[in-house]
Each structure stands twice: as structure tokens, then as C-alpha cells.
């Protein structure tokens, strides 16, 4: 196994037996609501993945290792510890060397999930091309990492604070498939639609699973983005959010806010404009995508088992033959 990986017994057993596993990032815990609400979020995500039929594998950095499959005590440590740094791919080396804690982003979670042989990652919304990127060149590391890792990312599109149109154009340039599961519109995190269509659509999990597998079987090395919108009753008004973001972007320019400080600044502005409803919407997004990710992981496992002639009960995950394929990747 990769020397930096530290898998929980549950996750290791699930992978070995070929049962579906879903990776979860930890940025949502440490850069979301304050303790203990963030712990409640983390435990709710764990339950949502299980309800979807898969084993949750929350990913973080601790004691010089990639922790894959954090238990309740580890989740509580992350939730209760203040000022844990975000660990994107560029930050991994120094955080590992320090022996401290790191909250993984989509980009770093993709890297770690790929090392562990976990083919599905759940997140609320991917990063992308920021507004005014033609001037700032501010583009999320998530997009580049999507070209390097064979992981299906289940999400509610891209965050509203981004330039969604340019993000979709960039994903096309990078050759990353974007497939809407039973939705024609590309979601915008808190909102059911960004105003842009999903480039592709799949209405059945079996079709979606086959598309993911065949994308990689054809030789593509990158990820597949699967989108599903927030529940309609929890969604925020798109026009109101857009106006709040535009106002915040102008204010950020006046205040000289840029780089890594931009995202929390803009999200805070959205929270204020929606009178705090964005927090509840964020929780809803994370839970709905986690539950769907569990189902996608199960369908993907079913598809691969069927392709290899493995006989297994529905929803039980990949059998030993496919698990062996995964663990060859982990142990190389």
C-alpha cells in the first residue's frame, strides 16, 4: 500500500471485499459552520453515504499521513480544532512534513482517493474559474487535478461565486466529461440551475456507471464530473444570489481582496444577503450529493462486476476479482 496512506479497518475491508466506497473531503468540516454544528454535518454526511449503499471514507491529513476513513473521534478532533489549514495539492508536502492536521480540498481529496483506489468522491460544488480570471488568473486547482485522477466526482455543479460559463468551457478544454444525472441544467451549488446546460445527461444509474467505466477503458486519464441539483425546497433564489455575488465582487475589488481570501469573502456576502439561509442550503447540498454518490458507487461496482463476469448480489459491491484490480493500483 502507498506508504502515506492510513486506511481505517472498515474502508480497507470494504475495498478488499469489493464493496462500494465513497471519498469525502474535510474542508466542509473545518471551513463550514462552527463546532459542534460542523461535527453534526460530518456525521450526517457519513450517514448519507451509508443510506446510498456505500462505505464513507472521509479524508484528512494527520500525523504525516493521509487518513482515509475517519472515525467519530477523528471527526470530532477535526471539527473541534480551530484554524486547520486547507490542504490543496500544493500544500500537501509541507503539512505532511509538519505532522499537523490538514483539511483536504476537492483537489487533494482526488489525489488521495486515487491512491487508495476509491473511484467515487462526493462534494458540494467543485472549484473552477473565478470571476475576473482574465485579469487575476485565479483558477481552482480542482480543475487541473480532475485531469490527473480516475475518480468520478458527484457534486451540485460549481459554486455560485465562480464564472460558471468559463468553468464549463475550461472543463471541455481539459476533456473532463460533465454528466447531469436526471437534470438538463448545470447546477450552481445553492441553486438548482446556473443558467447553463449540462453538456451531457444520463437518466439511469446503469448508463451513468457504464459511461464512467468506458471513459477510463478508452484510455482517458481524467475524472468524470456527475452533477445533481440541490433539493428544490432547500434551494436559494438564483437572481438574489447572483446580485449578492456581483455586489460582493465589486466590493472585494475596492477592498483589495484577492486570491485565497476571495472565496470566504464572497461566501460570507451570500450568507448575509440570504439572511443565513445559505448555511442550511450548503448542508442540504452536501447530504444530497453524498447519498447520490453512494448510489453511483454501487452502480459502478455492479457494472464492473458484470463486465468481469462476477456473480454478486445487488448493492453488495465489487467482488474479489475487481477488488484485486483496485488493490494492484494501491500497492504499485
C-alpha positions in Angstrom: 0.0 0.0 0.0 1.1 3.6 -0.6 3.3 4.5 2.4 1.5 7.7 3.1 -2.0 6.1 3.3 -3.6 5.2 6.6 -6.9 3.4 5.9 -9.5 2.7 8.6 -10.2 -1.0 9.1 -13.7 -0.5 7.7 -12.5 1.2 4.5 -9.7 -1.3 4.0 -12.1 -4.2 4.4 -14.7 -2.7 2.1 -12.1 -2.2 -0.6 -10.6 -5.7 -0.2 -14.1 -7.3 -0.4 -15.0 -5.1 -3.4 -17.9 -3.2 -1.7 -18.6 0.4 -2.8 -16.7 3.2 -1.1 -17.2 7.0 -1.3 -14.5 9.5 -0.5 -15.4 12.7 1.3 -13.3 15.9 1.8 -12.7 17.6 5.1 -12.8 21.3 4.1 -16.6 21.3 4.5 -16.0 20.4 8.2 -13.3 22.9 9.1 -14.3 25.8 6.8 -18.1 25.4 7.3 -20.2 26.1 10.3 -18.6 26.4 13.8 -18.2 23.5 16.2 -20.3 21.5 17.1 -22.5 22.1 14.0 -19.7 21.1 11.8 -19.4 17.7 13.5 -23.1 17.2 13.0 -22.6 17.9 9.3 -19.8 15.4 9.1 -21.8 12.7 10.8 -24.8 13.4 8.6 -22.6 13.0 5.5 -21.4 9.7 6.9 -25.0 8.5 7.3 -26.0 9.8 3.8 -23.3 7.8 2.1 -24.4 4.7 4.0 -28.0 5.3 3.1 -26.8 5.4 -0.5 -25.4 1.9 -0.1 -21.7 2.6 0.3 -19.0 2.9 2.9 -17.9 6.5 3.7 -14.2 7.4 3.6 -13.7 10.9 5.0 -10.2 12.1 4.1 -7.9 14.3 6.1 -4.2 14.7 6.8 -2.8 13.9 10.3 0.5 12.8 11.8 2.3 12.8 8.5 -0.3 10.5 6.8 -3.3 10.6 4.5 -6.1 9.4 6.8 -8.8 7.6 4.7 -11.9 6.7 6.7 -12.1 8.9 9.7 -14.0 7.5 12.7 -16.2 9.6 15.0 -13.3 10.5 17.4 -11.1 11.7 14.5 -14.0 13.7 13.0 -14.6 15.3 16.4 -10.9 16.2 16.6 -11.1 17.9 13.2 -14.3 19.6 13.9 -13.2 21.0 17.3 -9.7 22.1 16.2 -9.7 25.7 15.0 -7.7 27.1 12.1 -6.8 23.8 10.4 -5.3 24.8 7.1 -6.8 23.9 3.8 -4.7 21.3 2.2 -4.8 21.6 -1.6 -2.3 19.7 -3.7 0.4 22.3 -3.5 0.2 22.3 0.4 0.4 18.5 0.9 4.1 18.2 1.3 4.6 20.8 4.0 1.6 19.7 6.0 2.7 16.1 5.9 6.2 17.2 6.9 4.9 19.2 9.9 2.9 16.3 11.2 -0.1 18.6 11.7 -3.7 18.5 10.6 -4.8 19.4 7.1 -8.4 19.7 5.7 -8.4 18.3 2.2 -10.0 20.2 -0.7 -11.5 18.6 -3.8 -8.1 18.6 -5.5 -6.2 16.9 -2.7 -9.0 14.5 -2.0 -8.9 13.4 -5.6 -5.2 12.7 -5.4 -5.7 10.7 -2.1 -8.8 8.8 -3.3 -7.0 7.8 -6.5 -4.0 6.5 -4.4 -6.4 4.5 -2.3 -8.3 3.0 -5.2 -11.6 4.8 -4.4 -13.4 5.6 -7.6 -16.1 8.0 -6.3 -15.8 11.3 -4.5 -18.7 13.4 -3.1 -18.6 17.2 -2.7 -21.0 20.1 -2.6 -19.6 22.0 -5.5 -16.3 21.9 -7.4 -13.9 24.8 -7.7 -13.5 26.5 -11.1 -12.6 29.7 -13.0 -13.1 32.7 -10.8 -14.8 35.9 -12.0 -12.3 38.3 -13.5 -9.9 35.4 -14.1 -8.8 37.1 -17.3 -7.1 39.7 -15.0 -6.3 37.6 -11.9 -5.7 34.2 -13.5 -7.5 32.8 -10.5 -8.4 29.2 -11.5 -9.0 26.5 -8.9 -6.5 23.6 -8.6 -9.6 21.3 -8.7 -9.8 21.6 -12.5 -6.2 20.5 -13.1 -6.5 17.6 -10.7 -9.6 16.5 -12.5 -7.3 15.8 -15.5 -5.0 13.6 -13.5 -7.2 11.2 -11.4 -9.6 8.5 -12.3 -12.3 9.4 -9.9 -16.0 10.2 -10.5 -16.9 13.4 -8.7 -20.5 13.7 -7.6 -21.4 17.3 -7.0 -24.0 20.1 -7.3 -22.2 21.8 -10.1 -19.8 24.7 -9.3 -20.1 27.3 -6.6 -22.2 30.4 -7.5 -19.3 32.7 -6.8 -17.4 31.4 -9.8 -17.7 32.2 -13.5 -19.7 29.1 -14.3 -19.7 29.6 -18.1 -15.9 29.8 -18.2 -15.6 26.9 -15.8 -17.6 24.7 -18.2 -15.5 25.9 -21.1 -12.4 25.0 -19.3 -13.7 21.6 -18.4 -14.4 21.0 -22.1 -10.9 22.1 -23.0 -9.4 19.7 -20.4 -11.5 16.8 -21.7 -13.4 16.3 -18.5 -16.9 14.9 -19.1 -19.7 16.7 -17.2 -22.8 14.5 -17.0 -26.1 15.6 -15.4 -27.9 12.8 -13.5 -31.5 13.3 -14.4 -31.0 17.1 -14.9 -30.7 19.2 -18.0 -29.2 22.3 -16.3 -25.8 22.6 -14.8 -26.5 23.3 -11.1 -25.0 26.2 -9.2 -24.4 24.8 -5.7 -27.1 26.6 -3.7 -29.3 27.0 -6.8 -30.9 24.4 -9.0 -29.7 26.0 -12.2 -26.7 28.1 -13.2 -28.4 29.1 -16.5 -26.1 26.8 -18.4 -27.0 23.3 -19.7 -25.2 20.2 -18.7 -23.1 19.1 -21.6 -24.4 15.5 -21.2 -27.2 13.8 -19.4 -27.9 10.3 -18.0 -31.2 9.3 -16.6 -30.3 5.8 -15.4 -27.5 4.8 -12.9 -26.6 1.8 -15.1 -26.0 4.1 -18.1 -24.0 6.5 -15.9 -21.9 3.8 -14.5 -21.1 2.4 -17.9 -20.2 5.8 -19.2 -17.7 6.4 -16.3 -16.1 2.9 -16.8 -15.9 3.3 -20.6 -14.4 6.8 -20.3 -11.5 5.2 -18.5 -11.5 2.0 -20.5 -11.0 4.1 -23.6 -7.7 5.4 -22.2 -8.8 8.8 -20.7 -6.8 9.5 -17.6 -9.0 12.2 -16.0 -12.1 12.3 -13.8 -15.8 12.4 -14.7 -18.0 15.1 -13.1 -21.5 14.0 -12.2 -24.0 16.8 -11.3 -27.2 16.7 -9.4 -29.0 19.8 -8.1 -29.9 20.7 -4.6 -33.4 19.7 -3.4 -35.8 22.3 -4.8 -37.3 23.1 -1.4 -33.9 23.9 0.0 -32.6 25.9 -3.0 -31.9 29.6 -2.9 -33.2 32.1 -5.4 -30.7 32.3 -8.2 -31.3 36.0 -9.1 -30.9 37.1 -5.4 -27.6 35.1 -5.1 -26.3 36.4 -8.3 -26.9 40.0 -7.3 -25.2 39.4 -3.9 -22.2 37.9 -5.6 -21.9 40.8 -8.1 -22.1 43.3 -5.3 -19.5 41.4 -3.3 -17.1 41.1 -6.3 -17.2 44.9 -6.8 -16.7 45.5 -3.0 -13.8 42.9 -3.0 -12.1 44.8 -5.8 -12.4 48.1 -3.8 -11.1 46.4 -0.6 -8.2 44.7 -2.5 -9.4 41.2 -1.6 -7.9 38.6 -3.9 -6.5 35.0 -4.1 -7.4 32.6 -1.4 -9.2 35.3 0.6 -11.8 35.8 -2.2 -13.8 32.6 -1.7 -14.6 33.1 2.1 -15.3 36.8 1.4 -17.8 36.1 -1.3 -19.5 33.2 0.6 -19.9 35.5 3.6 -21.6 38.1 1.4 -24.0 35.5 0.1 -24.8 34.4 3.6 -25.6 38.0 4.6 -27.7 38.6 1.5 -29.7 35.4 2.2 -30.1 36.1 5.9 -28.2 32.9 6.8 -30.2 30.5 4.6 -27.0 29.7 2.6 -25.8 27.6 5.6 -28.9 25.3 5.5 -28.7 25.1 1.7 -25.0 24.1 2.0 -25.8 21.3 4.3 -28.6 20.1 2.0 -26.3 20.1 -1.0 -23.6 18.1 0.8 -26.1 15.5 2.1 -28.0 15.0 -1.2 -24.7 14.6 -3.2 -23.3 12.2 -0.6 -26.4 10.0 -0.8 -26.3 10.0 -4.6 -22.6 9.3 -4.6 -23.3 6.1 -2.6 -25.7 5.0 -5.2 -23.3 5.9 -8.0 -20.5 3.9 -6.3 -22.8 0.9 -6.0 -23.9 1.1 -9.7 -20.3 1.4 -10.8 -19.4 -1.6 -8.7 -22.3 -3.6 -10.2 -21.2 -2.6 -13.7 -17.6 -3.6 -13.3 -18.6 -6.9 -11.7 -20.9 -7.7 -14.5 -18.3 -6.8 -17.1 -15.9 -9.2 -15.5 -18.5 -12.0 -15.1 -18.5 -11.7 -11.3 -21.7 -13.0 -9.7 -22.9 -10.9 -6.8 -26.0 -9.7 -5.1 -27.3 -6.2 -6.0 -25.7 -3.5 -3.9 -23.1 -5.7 -2.4 -20.1 -4.0 -4.2 -17.3 -5.3 -6.3 -16.2 -8.9 -5.8 -12.7 -10.1 -5.2 -11.6 -10.0 -8.9 -12.4 -6.3 -9.2 -11.1 -5.6 -5.7 -7.8 -7.2 -6.8 -7.6 -4.7 -9.7 -8.1 -1.8 -7.3 -5.6 -3.0 -4.9 -3.0 -3.5 -7.6 -3.3 0.2 -8.2 -3.0 0.9 -4.4 0.1 -1.4 -4.0 2.0 -0.3 -7.0 
